Amino acid sequence: MRQYEDSACSLQWTIQMRDKQITVISEKLNSHLALFNSVGKEVAAVKQVLGDVECLVGEKENVGMSALS
């Protein structure tokens, strides 16, 4: 009977350790997903700024060409 209890205790400990590992991995995964989401938002913001700059440069070039004509 003692051996059965030891085996059950060992199995329970192993399950608890696996649960802790799963929790840690899940937290890391959620952290990485949040980081990727944040990076995606930054990329969108940078693209918007670049688009605005391209428009401004185009407008300035058009004004400069008009002044030369």
N, C-alpha and C positions, 0 to 999 in steps of 0.2 A: 504494500500500500504506500509505503514511504517513497518508493521509486516512482510510482504514479504521480504523487504530489510534487516531487521534484521535477518531473517531466512537464507537468502542467504549469508549474511556476516558471520554468525555463521558457516554455512556449508563450506564456503570457508576457514575460519580459521581452522576448523577441518581437512580439506583436507591438508592444508599447514603443520599442525602439524604432520599428518600421513606421509607426504612426508619426513619431516625432520627425523622422527623416522626410516623410511625405509632407508634413506641415512646413518644414523648412524649405523644401523644394517648391511648394505651392506659393509661399511668401516671396521667394526669389523670382519665380515666374511672374507673379503679379507686379512686382517691382520693375522687372524688365519690360513688361507690357506697358506700364505707365510711362517708362522712359521712352520707349519707341513712339508712343502716342504723342508725348511732348516734343520729340524730335520732329515728328511729322508736322505738327503745328508750326514749329519754327521754320521748317522748310517752306511751308505754304506762305508764311509771313515774308520770308526772304524773297521768294518768287514774286510776291506782290510788289515789294519795294523795287526789285529789278525791273519789273514791268513798268512801274511808274517812272523810273529813271530813264528807261528806253524811250518812253513817250516824251519826256522833257527834252532829252537830247535831240530827238527827231524834230520837236517844235523849234528848238534853238537853231538847228541846222536849216530848217525852212525859213526862219526869220533872217538868218545870215545870208542865205541864197537870195532872198527877196531884196535885201539891202544892196547886194552886189549888182542886181539887175537894173 
